[in-house]
């Protein structure tokens, strides 16, 4: 099983990146979000999800484990194949996708090519509990983050989103230090992810 590929980007086209790993070029399907973070002839690391069928062996590459996790959640939904999952993540990135599911924002999902209203509703229905929207009060009850009472829901939503993306309570607590108490949920998530990237 491939976990990631690391090397120079030798081909960068819409929806495709080829990474040279010791003289072997691995072609990976990528989202627009990942493509925006790659540069031709520069070293990168893409986390890989394999798709193995009788007639094809394909790789899907992601610039972060968070985006990879979102892709895997999406493809677990009935009727969502790799193409639709890539389109959804290309339209808004992992943060906006997570927030769209947690807040029931169908419009963000239907902005992706080939995703209709019914499919968007199914994605929200099947993933909302997995992403943690239904447990936000429980998430907020922990001691990880202190914030004004009126901001509790935003903090809880941000914590739930970050936890679903694979971060531990300790990492979330550390990443939200110094956060603006008036920030929206989306701003909180972006703030935390930016801090985590800087620490890595």
matplotlib code that plots the C-alpha trace (Angstrom):
import matplotlib.pyplot as plt

x = [0.0, 1.3, 1.0, 2.6, 4.8, 7.6, 9.7, 9.9, 6.7, 7.6, 4.2, 1.4, -1.8, -5.4, -6.4, -3.0, 0.4, 3.3, 5.8, 9.3, 10.2, 13.7, 13.3, 9.7, 6.9, 3.7, 0.7, -1.8, -5.3, -5.4, -8.0, -7.7, -7.0, -3.9, -2.8, -2.7, -0.1, 2.2, 4.9, 6.5, 10.0, 9.8, 9.8, 6.5, 4.8, 1.3, -0.7, -2.1, -5.3, -5.3, -8.3, -7.9, -10.4, -10.3, -9.6, -7.7, -5.2, -5.4, -3.8, -5.4, -2.9, -3.5, -1.4, -2.6, -4.0, -7.0, -8.0, -7.3, -9.6, -12.4, -12.0, -12.3, -15.4, -17.0, -16.3, -18.0, -21.3, -23.6, -23.4, -20.2, -17.4, -13.8, -14.7, -17.4, -15.3, -12.4, -14.9, -16.3, -12.9, -11.7, -14.6, -14.0, -11.1, -11.3, -12.1, -15.1, -16.3, -16.3, -18.1, -20.7, -21.6, -21.7, -23.9, -26.0, -24.9, -26.1, -25.1, -21.4, -21.6, -23.7, -21.2, -19.1, -19.5, -21.8, -23.2, -27.0, -29.2, -30.2, -26.6, -25.6, -28.5, -27.3, -23.7, -24.9, -27.2, -24.7, -21.6, -23.0, -22.8, -19.4, -18.0, -19.4, -22.1, -24.5, -22.1, -20.9, -22.2, -20.3, -17.2, -17.4, -17.8, -14.2, -11.5, -9.5, -10.6, -11.9, -14.1, -17.0, -20.3, -21.9, -19.0, -19.5, -21.2, -18.4, -15.7, -17.6, -18.0, -14.4, -13.3, -15.5, -14.3, -10.6, -11.2, -12.8, -9.9, -7.7, -6.3, -6.0, -7.6, -4.1, -3.2, -6.5, -6.0, -2.5, -3.6, -6.4, -4.3, -4.5, -7.6, -9.8, -12.8, -15.0, -14.0, -16.5, -16.3, -14.6, -12.1, -11.4, -10.7, -8.5, -6.6, -6.0, -5.0, -2.6, -1.0, -0.6, 1.0, 3.5, 4.4, 5.0]
y = [0.0, 3.5, 6.0, 9.0, 9.9, 12.4, 14.0, 16.6, 17.5, 16.8, 17.2, 19.5, 19.7, 20.3, 17.4, 15.6, 15.8, 13.5, 13.1, 11.6, 9.2, 7.9, 7.9, 6.5, 8.9, 8.4, 10.0, 11.3, 12.7, 15.9, 18.6, 22.2, 22.9, 20.7, 21.9, 25.5, 24.4, 22.6, 24.1, 22.4, 21.1, 21.6, 18.9, 17.9, 15.2, 13.9, 11.6, 8.9, 7.0, 4.0, 3.0, -0.5, -2.0, -4.8, -2.4, 0.3, 1.2, 4.9, 7.1, 10.2, 12.6, 15.2, 17.9, 17.2, 14.3, 16.5, 16.7, 13.0, 12.3, 14.4, 12.6, 9.2, 10.4, 11.6, 8.4, 6.5, 8.1, 6.2, 7.7, 9.7, 8.4, 9.7, 12.2, 13.9, 13.9, 15.6, 18.1, 19.0, 19.4, 21.4, 23.8, 24.7, 22.8, 20.6, 23.4, 24.7, 21.2, 20.3, 23.5, 23.0, 19.5, 20.7, 23.7, 22.0, 24.3, 22.6, 25.5, 25.0, 21.3, 21.9, 24.5, 21.5, 20.2, 17.2, 17.5, 18.0, 19.0, 15.4, 14.2, 17.2, 16.4, 12.8, 13.9, 16.1, 13.5, 10.7, 12.7, 15.2, 12.8, 11.5, 15.0, 15.7, 18.3, 16.4, 16.3, 19.9, 20.6, 17.6, 18.7, 22.1, 20.7, 19.7, 22.0, 22.3, 25.9, 28.8, 31.3, 33.7, 31.8, 33.4, 32.1, 28.5, 27.2, 28.5, 27.0, 23.7, 23.5, 24.3, 21.7, 19.1, 19.9, 19.7, 16.4, 14.8, 15.9, 13.7, 16.1, 15.2, 17.3, 18.4, 19.6, 21.4, 23.1, 24.2, 25.4, 27.6, 29.5, 33.2, 32.9, 36.0, 35.6, 37.1, 34.8, 32.8, 29.1, 29.2, 31.7, 29.5, 26.4, 28.4, 29.9, 26.4, 24.8, 27.6, 27.2, 23.4, 23.8, 26.3, 23.9, 21.1]
z = [0.0, -0.9, 1.9, 0.1, -2.8, -2.4, -5.1, -7.8, -9.7, -13.3, -14.9, -13.6, -15.6, -14.6, -12.5, -12.7, -11.1, -11.8, -9.0, -9.7, -7.0, -7.6, -11.4, -11.3, -12.2, -10.2, -11.8, -9.3, -9.8, -7.8, -6.8, -7.7, -4.0, -4.1, -7.6, -6.3, -3.8, -6.3, -8.5, -11.5, -10.9, -7.1, -4.5, -2.9, -0.9, -1.8, 0.5, -1.7, -1.9, -4.3, -6.4, -7.7, -10.2, -12.7, -15.6, -13.8, -11.1, -10.2, -7.6, -6.0, -4.4, -1.7, -0.3, 3.2, 5.3, 6.0, 2.4, 1.9, 4.9, 3.3, 0.0, 1.7, 3.6, 0.4, -1.5, 1.3, 0.4, -1.9, -5.4, -4.8, -7.0, -7.2, -9.9, -7.9, -4.7, -6.5, -8.0, -4.6, -2.9, -5.9, -5.5, -1.8, -0.3, 2.8, 5.2, 3.2, 2.5, 6.2, 7.1, 4.3, 5.7, 9.3, 8.5, 5.9, 3.1, -0.1, -2.3, -1.6, -2.6, -5.7, -6.9, -7.9, -11.4, -11.6, -8.1, -7.9, -5.1, -4.2, -4.1, -1.9, 0.5, 0.7, 1.4, 4.2, 5.6, 5.6, 6.8, 9.3, 12.2, 11.1, 11.0, 14.4, 13.9, 16.1, 19.0, 19.1, 22.6, 23.9, 22.0, 23.5, 27.0, 27.1, 28.6, 25.4, 24.5, 26.5, 24.8, 25.6, 26.0, 22.9, 20.8, 22.1, 19.0, 16.7, 18.9, 19.1, 15.4, 14.8, 17.3, 15.8, 12.3, 13.4, 15.3, 12.3, 10.2, 12.4, 15.0, 18.6, 21.4, 22.4, 18.9, 18.6, 21.9, 20.9, 17.4, 18.8, 21.3, 20.7, 18.5, 17.9, 20.3, 17.7, 14.8, 12.8, 12.6, 9.2, 10.5, 13.6, 11.4, 9.0, 12.0, 13.5, 10.3, 9.5, 12.9, 12.4, 9.0, 10.5, 13.2, 10.7]

ax = plt.figure().add_subplot(projection="3d")
ax.plot(x, y, z, "-o")
ax.set_aspect("equal")
plt.show()
